[in-house]
Amino acid sequence: MRTYSYNVNGAQYDVTIESIQGQVAKMNVNGVLFDVEILGTPLTEGDLPEAAAAVAPAAAAPAPTPTAAAPAPAAKGAAGAGTPINAPLPGVVTKVLVAAGQAVKKGETVVVLEAMKMENNITAECDGSVTGVCVAAGDSVMEGTTLVTIG
């Protein structure tokens, strides 16, 4: 089992290759399982690069310099303790309507997610306080990605 981290268009993806059998790799991408068909020559786990080698080139690339007009990156943080509010489908976050520490009621919109040119209101599943905001406007997310946690 190998784990890799990738940054694609500003969105981070943690990929774990669970197993490889013939032409199919079982992969966990940000907590969502996929069966991925390998095209070409079949691979074995021994053919995969070491995780450190896969991450090193991304770390060596210079980080983009934020401009004064860019939103503060502090708005996006780690998941907190509590109930995770997950993306029901893949899309792009267009608005984050809550901040850490904010009180929310069940049914209140916490994130707006654009998918297939439609805006989807993602709502709180319970009453409580926001313990973590894991995304920012402009982030691309996969189905099952934690957007916000409520404790």
Contact map, one row per residue, 1 for C-alpha under 8 A:
1110000000000001111000000000000000000000000010000000000000000000000000000000000000000000000000000000000000000000000000000000000000000000000000000000000
1111000000000001110000000000000000000000000000000110000000000000000000000000000000000000000000000000000000000000000000000000000000000000000000000000000
1111100000000111100000000000000000000000000000000010000000000000000000000000000000000000000000000000000000000000000000000000000000000000000000000000000
0111110000000111000000000000000000000000000000000010011000000000000000000000000000000000000000000000000000000000000000000000000000000000000000000000000
0011111000011110000000000000000000000000000000000000011000000000000000000000000000000000000000000000000000000000000000000000000000000000000000000000000
0001111100011110000000000000000000000000000000000000001001000000000000000000000000000000000000000000000000000000000000000000000000000000000000000000000
0000111111111000000000000000000000000000000000000000000001000000000000000000000000000000000000000000000000000000000000000000000000000000000000000000000
0000011111111000000000000000000000000000000000000000000000000000000000000000000000000000000000000000000000000000000000000000000000000000000000000000000
0000001111100000000000000000000000000000000000000000000000000000000000000000000000000000000000000000000000000000000000000000000000000000000100000000000
0000001111110000000000000000000000000000000000000000000000000000000000000000000000000000000000000000000000000000000000000000000000000000001100000000000
0000001111111000000000000000000000000000000000000000000000000000000000000000000000000000000000000000000000000000000000000000000000000000001110000000000
0000111101111100000000000000000000000000000000000000000000000000000000000000000000000000000000000000000000000000000000000000000000000000000000000000000
0000111100111110000000000000110000000000000000000000000000000000000000000000000000000000000000000000000000000000000000000000000000000000000000000000000
0011110000011111000000000001110000000000000000000000000000000000000000000000000000000000000000000000000000000000000000000000000000000000000000000000000
0011110000001111100000000011110000000000000000000000000000000000000000000000000000000000000000000000000000000000000000000000000000000000000000000000000
1111000000000111110000000011100000000000000000000000000000000000000000000000000000000000000000000000000000000000000000000000000000000000000000000000000
1110000000000011111100001111000000000000000000000000000000000000000000000000000000000000000000000000000000000000000000000000000000000000000000000000000
1100000000000001111100001111000000000000000000000000000000000000000000000000000000000000000000000000000000000000000000000000000000000000000000000000000
1000000000000000111110001110000000000000000010000000000000000000000000000000000000000000000000000000000000000000000000000000000000000000000000000000000
0000000000000000111111111100000000000000001110000000000000000000000000000000000000000000000000000000000000000000000000000000000000000000000000000000000
0000000000000000001111111000000000000000000100000000000000000000000000000000000000000000000000000000000000000000000000000000000000000000000000000000000
0000000000000000000111111000000000000000011100000000000000000000000000000000000000000000000000000000000000000000000000000000000000000000000000000000000
0000000000000000000111111000000000001110011000000000000000000000000000000000000000000000000000000000000000000000000000000000000000000000000000000000000
0000000000000000000111111100000000111100000000000000000000000000000000000000000000000000000000000000000000000000000000000000000000000000000000000000000
0000000000000000111111111110000000111100000000000000000000000000000000000000000000000000000000000000000000000000000000000000000000000000000000000000000
0000000000000000111100011111000011110000000000000000000000000000000000000000000000000000000000000000000000000000000000000000000000000000000000000000000
0000000000000011111000001111100011110000000000000000000000000000000000000000000000000000000000000000000000000000000000000000000000000000000000000000000
0000000000000111110000000111111111000000000000000000000000000000000000000000000000000000000000000000000000000000000000000000000000000000000000000000000
0000000000001111000000000011111111000000000000000000000000000000000000000000000000000000000000000000000000000000000000000000000000000000000000000000000
0000000000001110000000000001111100000000000000000000000000000000000000000000000000000000000000000000000000000000000000000000000000000000000001011000000
0000000000000000000000000001111110000000000000000000000000000000000000000000000000000000000000000000000000000000000000000000000000000000000000011000000
0000000000000000000000000001111111000000000000000000000000000000000000000000000000000000000000000000000000000000000000000000000000000000000000110000000
0000000000000000000000000111101111100000000000000000000000000000000000000000000000000000000000000000000000000000000000000000000000000000000000000000000
0000000000000000000000000111100111110000000000000000000000000000000000000000000000000000000000000000000000000000000000000000000000000000000000000000000
0000000000000000000000011110000011111000000000000000000000000000000000000000000000000000000000000000000000000000000000000000000000000000000000000000000
0000000000000000000000011110000001111100000000000000000000000000000000000000000000000000000000000000000000000000000000000000000000000000000000000000000
0000000000000000000000111000000000111110000000000000000000000000000000000000000000000000000000000000000000000000000000000000000000000000000000000000000
0000000000000000000000111000000000011111111000000000000000000000000000000000000000000000000000000000000000000000000000000000000000000000000000000000000
0000000000000000000000100000000000001111110000000000000000000000000000000000000000000000000000000000000000000000000000000000000000000000000000000000000
0000000000000000000000000000000000000111110000000000000000000000000000000000000000000000000000000000000000000000000000000000000000000000000000000000000
0000000000000000000000000000000000000111111000000000000000000000000000000000000000000000000000000000000000000000000000000000000000000000000000000000000
0000000000000000000001100000000000000111111100000000000000000000000000000000000000000000000000000000000000000000000000000000000000000000000000000000000
0000000000000000000101100000000000000100111111110000000000000000000000000000000000000000000000000000000000000000000000000000000000000000000000000000000
0000000000000000000111000000000000000000011111110000000000000000000000000000000000000000000000000000000000000000000000000000000000000000000000000000000
1000000000000000001100000000000000000000001111110000000000000000000000000000000000000000000000000000000000000000000000000000000000000000000000000000000
0000000000000000000000000000000000000000001111110000000000000000000000000000000000000000000000000000000000000000000000000000000000000000000000000000000
0000000000000000000000000000000000000000001111111000000000000000000000000000000000000000000000000000000000000000000000000000000000000000000000000000000
0000000000000000000000000000000000000000001111111100000000000000000000000000000000000000000000000000000000000000000000000000000000000000000000000000000
0000000000000000000000000000000000000000000000111110110000000000000000000000000000000000000000000000000000000000000000000000000000000000000000000000000
0100000000000000000000000000000000000000000000011111110000000000000000000000000000000000000000000000000000000000000000000000000000000000000000000000000
0111000000000000000000000000000000000000000000001111111000000000000000000000000000000000000000000000000000000000000000000000000000000000000000000000000
0000000000000000000000000000000000000000000000000111111100000000000000000000000000000000000000000000000000000000000000000000000000000000000000000000000
0000000000000000000000000000000000000000000000001111111110000000000000000000000000000000000000000000000000000000000000000000000000000000000000000000000
0001100000000000000000000000000000000000000000001111111111000000000000000000000000000000000000000000000000000000000000000000000000000000000000000000000
0001110000000000000000000000000000000000000000000011111111100000000000000000000000000000000000000000000000000000000000000000000000000000000000000000000
0000000000000000000000000000000000000000000000000001111111110000000000000000000000000000000000000000000000000000000000000000000000000000000000000000000
0000000000000000000000000000000000000000000000000000111111111000000000000000000000000000000000000000000000000000000000000000000000000000000000000000000
0000011000000000000000000000000000000000000000000000011111111000000000000000000000000000000000000000000000000000000000000000000000000000000000000000000
0000000000000000000000000000000000000000000000000000001111111100000000000000000000000000000000000000000000000000000000000000000000000000000000000000000
0000000000000000000000000000000000000000000000000000000111111100000000000000000000000000000000000000000000000000000000000000000000000000000000000000000
0000000000000000000000000000000000000000000000000000000011111110000000000000000000000000000000000000000000000000000000000000000000000000000000000000000
0000000000000000000000000000000000000000000000000000000000111111000000000000000000000000000000000000000000000000000000000000000000000000000000000000000
0000000000000000000000000000000000000000000000000000000000001111100000000000000000000000000000000000000000000000000000000000000000000000000000000000000
0000000000000000000000000000000000000000000000000000000000000111110000000000000000000000000000000000000000000000000000000000000000000000000000000000000
0000000000000000000000000000000000000000000000000000000000000011111000000000000000000000000000000000000000000000000000000000000000000000000000000000000
0000000000000000000000000000000000000000000000000000000000000001111101000000000000000000000000000000000000000000000000000000000000000000000000000000000
0000000000000000000000000000000000000000000000000000000000000000111111000000000000000000000000000000000000000000000000000000000000000000000000000000000
0000000000000000000000000000000000000000000000000000000000000000011111000000000000000000000000000000000000000000000000000000000000000000000000000000000
0000000000000000000000000000000000000000000000000000000000000000001111100000000000000000000000000000000000000000000000000000000000000000000000000000000
0000000000000000000000000000000000000000000000000000000000000000011111110000000000000000000000000000000000000000000000000000000000000000000000000000000
0000000000000000000000000000000000000000000000000000000000000000000011111000000000000000000000000000000000000000000000000000000000000000000000000000000
0000000000000000000000000000000000000000000000000000000000000000000001111110000000000000000000000000000000000000000000000000000000000000000000000000000
0000000000000000000000000000000000000000000000000000000000000000000000111111000000000000000000000000000000000000000000000000000000000000000000000000000
0000000000000000000000000000000000000000000000000000000000000000000000011111100000000000000000000000000000000000000000000000000000000000000000000000000
0000000000000000000000000000000000000000000000000000000000000000000000011111100000000000000000000010000000000000000000000000000000001011000000000000000
0000000000000000000000000000000000000000000000000000000000000000000000001111110000000000000000000000000000000000000000000000000000001111000000000000000
0000000000000000000000000000000000000000000000000000000000000000000000000111111000000000000000000000000000000000000000000000000000011110000000000000000
0000000000000000000000000000000000000000000000000000000000000000000000000001111100000000000000000000000000000000000000000000000000011100000000000000000
0000000000000000000000000000000000000000000000000000000000000000000000000000111110010000000000000000000000000000000000000000000000111100000000000101100
0000000000000000000000000000000000000000000000000000000000000000000000000000011111000000000000000000000000000000000000000000000000111000000000000000111
0000000000000000000000000000000000000000000000000000000000000000000000000000001111100000000000000000000000000000000000000000000000110000000000000000111
0000000000000000000000000000000000000000000000000000000000000000000000000000000111110000000000000000000000000000000000000000000000100000000000000000111
0000000000000000000000000000000000000000000000000000000000000000000000000000000011111000000000000000000000000000000000000000010000000000000000000000111
0000000000000000000000000000000000000000000000000000000000000000000000000000001001111100000000000000000000000000000000000000000000000000000000000111110
0000000000000000000000000000000000000000000000000000000000000000000000000000000000111110000000000000000000000000000000000011100000000000000000000111110
0000000000000000000000000000000000000000000000000000000000000000000000000000000000011111000000000000000000000000000000000000000000000000000000111111000
0000000000000000000000000000000000000000000000000000000000000000000000000000000000001111110000000000000000000000000000000100000000000000000011111110000
0000000000000000000000000000000000000000000000000000000000000000000000000000000000000111110000000000000000000000000000000000000000000000000000110000000
0000000000000000000000000000000000000000000000000000000000000000000000000000000000000011111000000000000000000000001000000000000000000000000001110000000
0000000000000000000000000000000000000000000000000000000000000000000000000000000000000011111100000000000000000000001000000000000000000000000111100000000
0000000000000000000000000000000000000000000000000000000000000000000000000000000000000000111110000000000000000000111100000000000000000000000111100000000
0000000000000000000000000000000000000000000000000000000000000000000000000000000000000000011111000000000000000000111000000000000000000000111110000000000
0000000000000000000000000000000000000000000000000000000000000000000000000000000000000000001111110000000000000011110000000000000000000011111110000000000
0000000000000000000000000000000000000000000000000000000000000000000000000000000000000000000111110000000000000011110000000000000000000000111000000000000
0000000000000000000000000000000000000000000000000000000000000000000000000000000000000000000011111000000000000011100000000000000000000001100000000000000
0000000000000000000000000000000000000000000000000000000000000000000000000000000000000000000011111110000000000111000000000000000000000011100000000000000
0000000000000000000000000000000000000000000000000000000000000000000000000000000000000000000000111110000000001111000000000000000000000000000000000000000
0000000000000000000000000000000000000000000000000000000000000000000000000000000000000000000000011111010000000110000000000000000001001000000000000000000
0000000000000000000000000000000000000000000000000000000000000000000000000010000000000000000000011111110000000000000000000000000001011000000000000000000
0000000000000000000000000000000000000000000000000000000000000000000000000000000000000000000000000111110000000000000000000000000011111000000000000000000
0000000000000000000000000000000000000000000000000000000000000000000000000000000000000000000000000011111000000000000000000000000011100000000000000000000
0000000000000000000000000000000000000000000000000000000000000000000000000000000000000000000000000111111100000000000000000000000011000000000000000000000
0000000000000000000000000000000000000000000000000000000000000000000000000000000000000000000000000000111110000000000000000000001111000000000000000000000
0000000000000000000000000000000000000000000000000000000000000000000000000000000000000000000000000000011111010000000000000001001111000000000000000000000
0000000000000000000000000000000000000000000000000000000000000000000000000000000000000000000000000000001111110000000000000001011100000000000000000000000
0000000000000000000000000000000000000000000000000000000000000000000000000000000000000000000000000000000111110000000000000011111000000000000000000000000
0000000000000000000000000000000000000000000000000000000000000000000000000000000000000000000000000000000011111000000000000011110000000000000000000000000
0000000000000000000000000000000000000000000000000000000000000000000000000000000000000000000000000000000111111100000000000011000000000000000000000000000
0000000000000000000000000000000000000000000000000000000000000000000000000000000000000000000000001000000000111111000000001111000000000000000000000000000
0000000000000000000000000000000000000000000000000000000000000000000000000000000000000000000000011100000000011111000000001111000000000000000000000001000
0000000000000000000000000000000000000000000000000000000000000000000000000000000000000000000011111100000000001111100000001110000000000000000000000010000
0000000000000000000000000000000000000000000000000000000000000000000000000000000000000000000011111000000000001111110000111100000000000000000000000000000
0000000000000000000000000000000000000000000000000000000000000000000000000000000000000000001111100000000000000011111000111100000000000000000000000000000
0000000000000000000000000000000000000000000000000000000000000000000000000000000000000000001111000000000000000001111111110000000000000000000000000000000
0000000000000000000000000000000000000000000000000000000000000000000000000000000000000000111100000000000000000000111111110000000000000000000000000000000
0000000000000000000000000000000000000000000000000000000000000000000000000000000000000000001000000000000000000000011111000000000000000000000000000000000
0000000000000000000000000000000000000000000000000000000000000000000000000000000000000000000000000000000000000000011111100000000000000000000000000000000
0000000000000000000000000000000000000000000000000000000000000000000000000000000000000000000000000000000000000000011111110000000000000000000000000000000
0000000000000000000000000000000000000000000000000000000000000000000000000000000000000000000000000000000000000001111011111000000000000000000000000000000
0000000000000000000000000000000000000000000000000000000000000000000000000000000000000000000000000000000000000001111001111100000000000000000000000000000
0000000000000000000000000000000000000000000000000000000000000000000000000000000000000000000000000000000000001111100000111110000000000000000000000000000
0000000000000000000000000000000000000000000000000000000000000000000000000000000000000010000000000000000000001111100000011111000000000000000000000000000
0000000000000000000000000000000000000000000000000000000000000000000000000000000000001000000000000000000001111110000000001111100000000000000000000000000
0000000000000000000000000000000000000000000000000000000000000000000000000000000000001000000000000000000111111100000000000111111000000000000000000000010
0000000000000000000000000000000000000000000000000000000000000000000000000000000000001000000000000000000001100000000000000011111000000000000000000000000
0000000000000000000000000000000000000000000000000000000000000000000000000000000000100000000000000000000011100000000000000001111100000000000000000000010
0000000000000000000000000000000000000000000000000000000000000000000000000000000000000000000000000000001111000000000000000001111110000000000000000000010
0000000000000000000000000000000000000000000000000000000000000000000000000000000000000000000000000000001110000000000000000000011111000000000000000000011
0000000000000000000000000000000000000000000000000000000000000000000000000000000000000000000000000001111100000000000000000000001111100000000000000000011
0000000000000000000000000000000000000000000000000000000000000000000000000000000000000000000000000111111100000000000000000000000111111000000000000001111
0000000000000000000000000000000000000000000000000000000000000000000000000000001111000000000000000001100000000000000000000000000011111000000000000001111
0000000000000000000000000000000000000000000000000000000000000000000000000000111110000000000000000011000000000000000000000000000001111100000000000001110
0000000000000000000000000000000000000000000000000000000000000000000000000011111100000000000000000111000000000000000000000000000001111111000000000011100
0000000000000000000000000000000000000000000000000000000000000000000000000001111000000000000000000000000000000000000000000000000000011111000000000111000
0000000000000000000000000000000000000000000000000000000000000000000000000011100000000000000010010000000000000000000000000000000000001111101000000011000
0000000000000000000000000000000000000000000000000000000000000000000000000011000000000000000010110000000000000000000000000000000000001111111000000000000
0000000000000000000000000000000000000000000000000000000000000000000000000000000000000000000111110000000000000000000000000000000000000011111000000000000
0000000000000000000000000000000000000000000000000000000000000000000000000000000000000000000111000000000000000000000000000000000000000001111100000000000
0000000001100000000000000000000000000000000000000000000000000000000000000000000000000000000111000000000000000000000000000000000000000011111110000000000
0000000011100000000000000000000000000000000000000000000000000000000000000000000000000000011110000000000000000000000000000000000000000000011111000000000
0000000000100000000000000000000000000000000000000000000000000000000000000000000000000010011110000000000000000000000000000000000000000000001111101000000
0000000000000000000000000000010000000000000000000000000000000000000000000000000000000010111000000000000000000000000000000000000000000000000111111000000
0000000000000000000000000000000100000000000000000000000000000000000000000000000000000111111000000000000000000000000000000000000000000000000011111000000
0000000000000000000000000000011100000000000000000000000000000000000000000000000000000111100000000000000000000000000000000000000000000000000001111100000
0000000000000000000000000000011000000000000000000000000000000000000000000000000000000110000000000000000000000000000000000000000000000000000011111110000
0000000000000000000000000000000000000000000000000000000000000000000000000000001000011110000000000000000000000000000000000000000000000100000000011111100
0000000000000000000000000000000000000000000000000000000000000000000000000000000000011110000000000000000000000010000000000000000000001110000000001111100
0000000000000000000000000000000000000000000000000000000000000000000000000000001000011100000000000000000000000100000000000000000001111110000000000111110
0000000000000000000000000000000000000000000000000000000000000000000000000000001111111000000000000000000000000000000000000000000001111000000000000111111
0000000000000000000000000000000000000000000000000000000000000000000000000000000111111000000000000000000000000000000000000001011111110000000000000001111
0000000000000000000000000000000000000000000000000000000000000000000000000000000111100000000000000000000000000000000000000000000111100000000000000000111
